[in-house]
Amino acid sequence: MGTGIGKIKALVKKAKTPTLRFEFGDFYTIIFPRSSVEPLNAPLNGNEPLNAPLNENEPLNEPLNELLKEIKQNPSATRDDLIGKLGRSRATITRQIQKLKEMNLIQRIGSDKSGHWEVLDEGAGV
């Protein structure tokens, strides 16, 4: 017991980051100041910004490519099937399906339960 703060201080010192700030009150708070602040849309390690809009001429990112591949292999898959197979949340699968629809790569034919996916651009994805 009681070794956590010492470990945190040692790791911060080793990483050569700005000094921690401790605040005491109803709660115990440790503030880790940033050495520099980057805009939220700044590229990470030279990659595309988070949630960047997809350009129709650019290749699909890996998560969309995996989803499209799964839809090609199993056109009758429901959203729940895709969630289970790819291990993503319902919100993520729904958002990714919407992106593929907006890019005119897929469409749903029939109902959610008994319908199927139609891939509109067979050359899309890998």
N, C-alpha and C positions, 0 to 999 in steps of 0.2 A: 504494500500500500504506500502511496505517496511518491512513487518514482516517475509518474507520468510527466510532470512539469520539467523535471531535470532532463528527461529524455528529449522532450520537445526543445528545450533550450540548447542542448548539445547538437541536435540535428539542424536547427536554425543556424547555429554558429558554423557548423561544418559546411552548410550550403552557402554561407556568406550572404545571407539575405538581410534585409533591414531588421533592426531590433524589434522584438516583440513588445507589445503594450498590454499590460494586465489591468483589468478593471474589476473592482469588487463592489458589490451592492447586494440586491436580492439574488443575483446570479453571479457566477464567476465567469468572466469573459476574457479570452485571449484574442488580441487583434494582430493579425499578420499583415503588416503593410506591404504593398506592392513596391517593387523597385521602380517600375514604370507602368503607366496605364496605357493600354492600347484600346482603340475603338472596338466595339463589339463585332463589327463586320471585318475586322482585320484578318487577313489570311493566317492560318495556323501552319507554321513550318512550310510555307510556300504552297500549301494546298488551297483549294477554293474556300471562301468564307462559309461559315455555318449557314445552313438554310439558303444557300445561293440559288437563284432561279436557274432552271435548266435551260440551256440553249438547245434548240432542236437539232443543231448541227454537231453537237458534242456527243461523245459516247455516254451511255448511261453509267451512273455511279454504281458501285458494287451491290449495295442493297437493292436498288431498282432492277439491276441486271439479274440478281438471284430470284426476285419475285417474278419477273417476266419469264425466266427459264422454267420456274415451277408451274406457271400458268400454261406455258407451251406443252409441258409434259403431262399436265393434268387439267384439261380445259373445264372439266366439271367441278373443280375444286370450289368450295365455298370459302368465304372469308375465314370462318372458323378452322377449316382445313389448312388454309395458308398460315394462320396464326400458329397452329400446332406444328406444322412442318418447318416453318422458318424461325419459330421461337421469338416472335415479335409481338408487341402489344396490339390490341384492336385498333387503337388510335393511329399507330404507325402504319399498319397494313392499310387502313382506310385512306390515310393521307397518301401513301405510295401508289395505291390503286388509282386515286384521283389524278396524281401526276401522270401516270401512264395513259390514262384516258385523255387528259389535256394535251398530251403529246401525240394523240391519235395513234397509239400503239396497240391498245386493246379496247374492246367494248363487251358489255355483258348482254347476252342474248337470252331472253326469257326471265323468269323470276329468280330471286336470290337462292331459293331452295332447289328448284329443278332445272334452272337454266345452265348456261355454260359460257365460258370466255371465248371470245374470238380474237386472235392476234391479227391485227390489221397490217403490220409490217413484219413479215417473216424474217427480214434481214436485220431487224433491230436486236441489240444485245448480242451476247456471245453464247 
